[in-house]
Amino acid sequence: MKGLDPQKIADIFKSDSYAKHFQKPHGYLNVDNELLKLCADACYEVEQAFPWNDYNRQAYQRKFEDGESIIKTPDLPRYPRPYRSWSEFRMGHFGGMKGFDYEPSAYKIPYYVEHSYQPDWIDPLNDRIVYEGKGVIADLETARKYICAAKQNHIHIVFIFSNRNIKCPWVKPRVDGTSMTMEDWAKKQGFDYCYEGQEAAFRKSDRYKWLVQNFGRNLPSLKEQLSVDGMNSHPGFFAHKQQSTSVTMTVQ
C-alpha cells in the first residue's frame, strides 16, 4: 500500500461488480482473494486515519465544538456479508480468527438486565391492578418499562393523566400530520386511563368492577408472586403472560 492512496483504492470496490458479491452472504468468495486483501487493507488505512474520537463525541455525546462541521463515517465500500464491518471481515477472513465460525447460531447467549418498577398505588381489591399518576411519558425507555413490567408480571396499569391530549415526545408525527397522544398509546398497549380528579369515578365504573373480578383470575396475588420471584435468579421472566382485554374504558 506504500505510495498508494487508500481512499482511491477503496473507491474502486464500490462498483456494482463488487457490491453484488459483497451484499450476498459469503458472496465475497467469488472475488479474487488478492483483490479482497487489497480492498481490506485500503479500508484499514482509511479507518486508521479517521478521527474516531471526534466522530464519537458528535454522534453519541451530541457535543460539537465551535464552528465544527458534522463528521461523517469513513467513505468505504459495503463490507462483505455476513460480517458487520470491514474490521470483522479482516479479522475473520485474513486475521487470527480465520477458520473460526462467524456468529455460530448454536451460541446465542441470553443475558438479563434486572430492573424494578415501583407503581404509585396498588388496588386494595386486586393487587394486580396498579395505578400510575403521569404528566408525560418522556421517552421510549420509560414507555417500554411499563410494557415490560405489565407483561412479565401479569399486572394491569391504570394511568391517571394530569392533562389531556399530551403528545408522546418519542413518537414521530403520522403521515397525516397528527401525533400519538398518551391516551392513544395507552389504548394501543391495552392499558386503561382516566384523568386527575376522576380516580374515584373510575373505581365505581363497570370497567373497574370487571378488572377486579377477572384480571389475574386463578393466579396468586401479586404480593405472593413477588415473594416467590424474590427467590428466583431472574424474577419476572418466569411470570405469567399478561391477560389481554378487548376493551379500554375511560372516564370522560
C-alpha positions in Angstrom: 0.0 0.0 0.0 3.0 2.3 0.3 2.8 5.3 -2.0 -0.9 4.5 -3.0 -4.0 6.4 -2.0 -6.1 4.0 0.1 -9.2 6.0 -0.4 -8.9 5.8 -4.2 -8.3 2.0 -3.9 -11.3 1.6 -1.7 -13.5 3.6 -4.1 -12.8 1.0 -6.9 -14.6 -1.6 -4.8 -17.8 0.5 -4.6 -18.7 -0.5 -8.2 -21.7 -2.8 -8.8 -19.4 -5.6 -10.0 -18.0 -5.9 -6.4 -21.0 -4.7 -4.5 -23.2 -7.5 -5.8 -20.9 -10.1 -4.3 -20.4 -8.2 -1.0 -24.2 -8.0 -0.5 -24.7 -11.7 -0.6 -23.7 -13.8 2.4 -20.2 -15.3 1.6 -20.5 -13.8 -1.9 -17.1 -12.3 -1.4 -15.7 -15.8 -2.0 -16.4 -15.2 -5.7 -13.9 -12.3 -5.7 -10.2 -12.8 -6.2 -8.6 -13.1 -2.8 -5.7 -10.8 -3.6 -8.1 -8.1 -4.7 -10.0 -8.7 -1.4 -6.8 -8.2 0.5 -6.1 -5.0 -1.4 -9.5 -3.7 -0.6 -9.4 -4.8 3.1 -6.0 -3.2 3.6 -7.1 0.1 1.9 -10.2 0.2 4.2 -7.9 -0.4 7.2 -5.7 2.6 6.2 -8.8 4.9 5.8 -10.2 3.8 9.1 -6.9 4.3 10.9 -6.7 7.9 9.6 -10.2 8.7 10.7 -10.8 11.0 13.7 -12.9 8.5 15.6 -12.9 10.3 19.0 -14.3 13.4 17.4 -16.9 11.5 15.4 -18.0 9.6 18.6 -18.2 12.8 20.5 -20.6 14.2 17.9 -22.6 11.0 17.3 -23.0 9.7 20.8 -22.4 12.6 23.2 -24.1 15.2 20.8 -21.3 17.6 21.5 -19.9 20.0 18.9 -17.0 22.4 19.1 -17.4 26.0 17.9 -17.6 26.1 14.2 -17.2 22.4 13.8 -18.8 20.7 10.8 -20.6 17.3 11.1 -18.2 14.5 10.8 -19.5 11.6 8.6 -18.3 8.0 8.8 -15.5 6.9 6.5 -16.4 6.6 2.8 -15.9 2.9 2.3 -17.4 0.2 0.1 -20.0 -2.1 1.6 -18.4 -4.6 3.9 -18.8 -8.3 2.8 -21.7 -10.2 4.4 -22.3 -11.9 6.7 -19.7 -9.7 8.5 -20.9 -6.5 10.1 -17.9 -4.3 9.4 -14.6 -4.3 7.4 -12.8 -4.8 10.7 -14.6 -8.0 11.4 -14.1 -9.2 7.8 -10.3 -8.6 8.1 -10.2 -10.5 11.4 -12.3 -13.4 10.2 -11.0 -13.8 6.7 -7.4 -12.7 6.8 -6.6 -12.4 10.5 -6.2 -14.5 13.6 -9.9 -15.6 13.6 -9.7 -17.2 10.2 -11.2 -20.7 10.4 -13.5 -19.8 13.3 -17.2 -20.0 12.7 -18.6 -16.4 12.5 -21.7 -15.9 14.7 -22.5 -19.6 15.1 -26.2 -19.9 15.6 -25.9 -22.6 18.3 -24.3 -20.0 20.6 -26.9 -17.3 21.0 -26.2 -16.3 24.6 -29.1 -14.8 26.6 -28.5 -12.2 29.2 -30.7 -10.4 31.6 -30.6 -6.8 33.0 -32.6 -6.6 36.2 -34.8 -3.6 36.7 -37.7 -2.9 39.0 -40.9 -0.9 38.6 -42.5 0.9 41.6 -46.1 1.7 40.9 -47.6 4.7 42.6 -50.6 2.8 44.0 -51.9 -0.7 44.3 -55.6 -1.5 44.2 -56.9 -2.9 47.5 -59.3 -5.3 45.9 -57.0 -6.8 43.3 -53.3 -6.1 43.7 -52.6 -7.0 40.1 -54.3 -3.6 39.2 -51.8 -0.8 39.7 -52.1 2.9 39.3 -49.6 5.3 37.8 -50.0 9.1 38.0 -48.4 10.7 35.0 -47.8 14.1 33.5 -45.9 12.8 30.5 -44.1 9.6 29.4 -40.9 11.3 28.4 -39.1 8.7 26.3 -39.3 5.3 24.7 -37.3 3.7 27.5 -39.9 4.7 30.1 -42.7 3.5 27.8 -41.0 0.1 27.5 -40.7 -0.1 31.3 -44.4 -0.1 31.7 -45.0 -2.6 28.9 -42.3 -5.0 30.2 -43.4 -4.7 33.8 -47.0 -5.4 32.8 -46.3 -8.4 30.5 -43.6 -10.0 32.6 -45.5 -9.7 35.9 -49.1 -10.0 34.7 -50.3 -6.7 36.1 -52.7 -4.2 34.6 -51.7 -0.5 34.7 -54.3 2.2 35.0 -52.8 5.6 34.1 -54.1 8.8 35.8 -53.1 11.5 33.4 -52.6 15.1 34.7 -53.6 16.6 31.4 -55.5 15.6 28.2 -54.0 15.0 24.8 -50.4 15.3 25.7 -48.3 14.1 22.7 -45.8 11.3 23.2 -42.4 13.1 22.7 -40.6 10.0 21.4 -43.1 9.2 18.6 -42.8 10.8 15.2 -45.9 12.6 13.7 -48.1 10.4 11.5 -48.1 10.9 7.7 -51.3 13.0 8.1 -49.6 15.3 10.5 -51.3 14.1 13.6 -49.4 12.9 16.6 -49.8 10.0 19.0 -51.1 11.1 22.4 -50.5 9.3 25.7 -54.2 8.3 25.5 -53.6 6.7 22.1 -50.5 4.9 23.4 -52.3 3.6 26.5 -55.2 2.2 24.3 -52.7 0.6 21.9 -51.0 -1.2 24.8 -54.2 -2.3 26.4 -53.9 -0.1 29.4 -56.7 1.9 31.0 -56.6 5.5 31.8 -58.5 8.4 33.4 -57.7 11.9 34.3 -56.7 13.6 37.5 -59.9 14.1 39.6 -61.6 11.1 38.0 -59.9 8.4 40.1 -62.9 7.7 42.3 -65.3 7.7 39.4 -63.1 5.1 37.6 -63.2 2.9 40.6 -67.0 3.0 40.5 -67.2 2.1 36.8 -68.3 -1.2 35.3 -64.8 -1.5 33.7 -63.2 -1.3 37.1 -65.5 -3.9 38.5 -64.7 -6.2 35.6 -61.0 -5.8 36.1 -61.3 -6.6 39.8 -63.2 -9.8 39.2 -61.4 -11.0 36.1 -57.9 -9.7 35.8 -55.4 -12.3 37.0 -58.1 -14.7 38.0 -56.7 -18.1 39.2 -53.3 -16.5 39.8 -51.8 -15.9 43.2 -51.8 -12.4 44.5 -49.0 -10.1 43.1 -47.6 -9.9 46.6 -47.3 -13.7 46.8 -45.8 -13.8 43.3 -43.2 -11.3 44.1 -42.3 -13.2 47.3 -41.7 -16.3 45.2 -39.9 -14.4 42.4 -37.5 -13.0 45.0 -36.1 -16.5 45.4 -35.6 -17.0 41.7 -32.4 -15.9 39.9 -34.4 -13.9 37.2 -37.7 -12.8 38.7 -40.3 -11.7 36.2 -39.1 -13.8 33.4 -41.0 -16.8 34.8 -44.1 -14.8 35.4 -47.4 -15.3 33.7 -48.2 -13.8 30.3 -50.4 -10.7 30.6 -54.0 -11.3 30.1 -55.4 -9.5 27.1 -58.5 -7.4 27.2 -60.5 -6.2 24.3 -62.0 -3.1 25.8 -60.3 0.0 27.2 -62.8 2.1 29.1 -62.1 5.7 30.1 -64.0 8.0 32.4 -64.8 11.2 30.5 
